[in-house]
Amino acid sequence: MNKDRPFEISDALRQNLQVERVDSQIVQDIANMLFHYDVLPSTDIPVLICWFVGPIAIAVENLSEQLIGQICHEVLCRYLNIPQEKNPPVQILRSAWHSNKYIRGSYSYASTASTKHDRKQLAAAYAPDRVPRILFAGEATHQQYYSTVNAAMETGIQAAKTILSTIN
Protein backbone atom coordinates (compact mmCIF):
# COMPACT_ATOMS: atom_id res chain seq x y z
CA MET A 1 0.00 0.00 0.00
CA ASN A 2 1.04 3.57 -0.51
CA LYS A 3 1.87 4.90 2.94
CA ASP A 4 1.83 8.47 1.65
CA ARG A 5 -1.85 8.23 0.70
CA PRO A 6 -4.28 7.28 3.48
CA PHE A 7 -6.37 4.18 2.93
CA GLU A 8 -9.92 5.24 2.06
CA ILE A 9 -12.36 3.46 4.35
CA SER A 10 -15.66 2.37 2.80
CA ASP A 11 -18.93 3.48 4.37
CA ALA A 12 -19.75 -0.12 5.33
CA LEU A 13 -16.41 -0.55 7.08
CA ARG A 14 -16.73 2.83 8.81
CA GLN A 15 -20.14 1.77 10.12
CA ASN A 16 -18.76 -1.54 11.44
CA LEU A 17 -15.90 0.29 13.14
CA GLN A 18 -18.43 2.51 14.90
CA VAL A 19 -20.61 -0.44 15.92
CA GLU A 20 -17.60 -2.25 17.40
CA ARG A 21 -16.19 1.00 18.83
CA VAL A 22 -12.87 0.63 17.05
CA ASP A 23 -10.74 3.65 16.14
CA SER A 24 -10.46 4.03 12.36
CA GLN A 25 -6.70 4.50 12.75
CA ILE A 26 -6.43 0.72 13.16
CA VAL A 27 -7.47 0.38 9.50
CA GLN A 28 -4.66 2.70 8.43
CA ASP A 29 -2.21 0.76 10.59
CA ILE A 30 -3.34 -2.56 9.13
CA ALA A 31 -3.20 -1.21 5.58
CA ASN A 32 0.37 -0.03 6.21
CA MET A 33 1.55 -3.07 8.16
CA LEU A 34 -0.11 -5.96 6.37
CA PHE A 35 2.97 -8.09 5.99
CA HIS A 36 1.99 -10.77 3.52
CA TYR A 37 -0.89 -12.49 1.75
CA ASP A 38 -0.63 -16.18 0.90
CA VAL A 39 -2.97 -18.43 -1.04
CA LEU A 40 -3.30 -21.94 0.35
CA PRO A 41 -3.11 -24.12 -2.77
CA SER A 42 -3.62 -27.51 -1.13
CA THR A 43 -7.40 -27.35 -0.84
CA ASP A 44 -10.31 -27.24 -3.26
CA ILE A 45 -11.65 -24.24 -1.36
CA PRO A 46 -9.84 -20.94 -2.00
CA VAL A 47 -8.08 -19.91 1.20
CA LEU A 48 -6.30 -16.60 1.66
CA ILE A 49 -3.89 -16.11 4.56
CA CYS A 50 -2.96 -12.64 5.83
CA TRP A 51 0.17 -12.21 7.94
CA PHE A 52 0.79 -9.40 10.41
CA VAL A 53 3.94 -8.60 12.37
CA GLY A 54 4.82 -6.41 15.32
CA PRO A 55 2.34 -4.47 17.44
CA ILE A 56 -0.38 -4.59 14.77
CA ALA A 57 -0.43 -8.41 15.05
CA ILE A 58 -1.38 -8.01 18.71
CA ALA A 59 -3.96 -5.31 17.93
CA VAL A 60 -5.63 -7.56 15.33
CA GLU A 61 -6.34 -10.11 18.07
CA ASN A 62 -8.70 -7.60 19.69
CA LEU A 63 -10.84 -7.17 16.57
CA SER A 64 -13.76 -9.39 15.65
CA GLU A 65 -13.16 -11.93 12.91
CA GLN A 66 -15.80 -10.22 10.77
CA LEU A 67 -14.10 -6.84 11.10
CA ILE A 68 -10.57 -8.08 10.42
CA GLY A 69 -11.87 -10.01 7.41
CA GLN A 70 -13.59 -6.92 6.08
CA ILE A 71 -10.46 -4.80 6.56
CA CYS A 72 -8.16 -7.34 4.88
CA HIS A 73 -10.63 -7.79 2.02
CA GLU A 74 -10.88 -4.04 1.41
CA VAL A 75 -7.10 -3.59 1.56
CA LEU A 76 -6.52 -6.46 -0.89
CA CYS A 77 -9.24 -5.24 -3.27
CA ARG A 78 -7.81 -1.73 -3.22
CA TYR A 79 -4.30 -3.05 -3.83
CA LEU A 80 -5.41 -5.25 -6.75
CA ASN A 81 -7.86 -2.63 -8.03
CA ILE A 82 -10.80 -5.04 -8.09
CA PRO A 83 -14.39 -4.40 -6.92
CA GLN A 84 -14.97 -5.18 -3.25
CA GLU A 85 -18.27 -6.85 -4.11
CA LYS A 86 -16.42 -9.55 -6.03
CA ASN A 87 -15.55 -12.66 -3.99
CA PRO A 88 -16.28 -11.39 -0.47
CA PRO A 89 -14.86 -13.50 2.38
CA VAL A 90 -17.08 -16.43 3.32
CA GLN A 91 -15.46 -17.32 6.62
CA ILE A 92 -12.75 -15.73 8.73
CA LEU A 93 -10.50 -17.59 11.14
CA ARG A 94 -8.14 -15.38 13.11
CA SER A 95 -5.38 -16.85 15.22
CA ALA A 96 -4.57 -15.35 18.60
CA TRP A 97 -1.05 -16.50 19.33
CA HIS A 98 -0.25 -13.60 21.63
CA SER A 99 -3.28 -13.99 23.90
CA ASN A 100 -3.38 -17.80 23.84
CA LYS A 101 -2.34 -18.82 27.37
CA TYR A 102 -0.47 -21.87 26.05
CA ILE A 103 1.49 -20.03 23.38
CA ARG A 104 1.87 -16.38 24.52
CA GLY A 105 3.93 -15.47 21.52
CA SER A 106 4.01 -15.51 17.79
CA TYR A 107 5.89 -16.67 14.76
CA SER A 108 9.60 -15.99 15.06
CA TYR A 109 11.86 -14.76 12.33
CA ALA A 110 15.55 -14.02 12.23
CA SER A 111 16.78 -10.48 12.16
CA THR A 112 18.95 -9.67 9.16
CA ALA A 113 21.60 -8.70 11.70
CA SER A 114 21.57 -12.08 13.50
CA THR A 115 24.16 -14.81 13.02
CA LYS A 116 24.45 -18.55 13.69
CA HIS A 117 26.38 -17.62 16.82
CA ASP A 118 23.31 -15.74 18.08
CA ARG A 119 21.18 -18.88 17.73
CA LYS A 120 23.81 -20.97 19.52
CA GLN A 121 23.88 -18.42 22.32
CA LEU A 122 20.07 -18.40 22.52
CA ALA A 123 20.01 -22.21 22.69
CA ALA A 124 22.76 -22.47 25.31
CA ALA A 125 21.67 -23.94 28.64
CA TYR A 126 22.12 -21.99 31.85
CA ALA A 127 24.58 -24.19 33.75
CA PRO A 128 26.33 -22.18 36.48
CA ASP A 129 27.76 -25.33 38.09
CA ARG A 130 28.19 -27.25 34.81
CA VAL A 131 24.81 -28.88 35.37
CA PRO A 132 22.11 -27.61 33.00
CA ARG A 133 19.59 -25.79 35.20
CA ILE A 134 17.59 -23.98 32.54
CA LEU A 135 17.31 -25.26 28.97
CA PHE A 136 15.94 -23.51 25.93
CA ALA A 137 14.17 -25.05 22.96
CA GLY A 138 11.98 -23.88 20.14
CA GLU A 139 11.99 -22.82 16.53
CA ALA A 140 14.33 -19.89 17.21
CA THR A 141 17.08 -22.08 18.67
CA HIS A 142 17.59 -24.57 15.83
CA GLN A 143 20.76 -24.13 13.78
CA GLN A 144 19.39 -25.38 10.48
CA TYR A 145 15.57 -25.36 10.45
CA TYR A 146 14.95 -21.98 12.02
CA SER A 147 11.28 -20.94 12.25
CA THR A 148 9.78 -24.37 11.59
CA VAL A 149 7.72 -26.87 13.54
CA ASN A 150 10.52 -29.39 12.95
CA ALA A 151 12.94 -27.06 14.68
CA ALA A 152 10.68 -26.68 17.70
CA MET A 153 10.16 -30.44 17.93
CA GLU A 154 13.82 -31.39 17.47
CA THR A 155 15.13 -28.85 19.97
CA GLY A 156 12.39 -29.84 22.44
CA ILE A 157 13.36 -33.50 22.18
CA GLN A 158 17.03 -32.63 22.61
CA ALA A 159 16.29 -30.54 25.71
CA ALA A 160 14.18 -33.37 27.14
CA LYS A 161 17.01 -35.86 26.55
CA THR A 162 19.42 -33.50 28.30
CA ILE A 163 17.08 -33.27 31.30
CA LEU A 164 16.69 -37.05 31.43
CA SER A 165 20.44 -37.62 31.25
CA THR A 166 20.95 -35.10 34.05
CA ILE A 167 18.46 -36.70 36.43
CA ASN A 168 19.37 -40.34 35.66
JOVEN-V339412 format. One record per pair of residues at least 12 apart in sequence whose C-alpha atoms are under 6 Angstrom apart, sorted by the first residue. I is the first residue (numbers start at 1). J is the second residue. Records with the same first field share a line. If there is no record, write none. Layout:
I: J, J
This chain:
7: 28
34: 52
35: 51, 52
36: 50, 51
37: 49, 50
61: 96
65: 92
69: 92
108: 147
119: 141
123: 136, 141
137: 155, 156
138: 152, 155
139: 151, 152
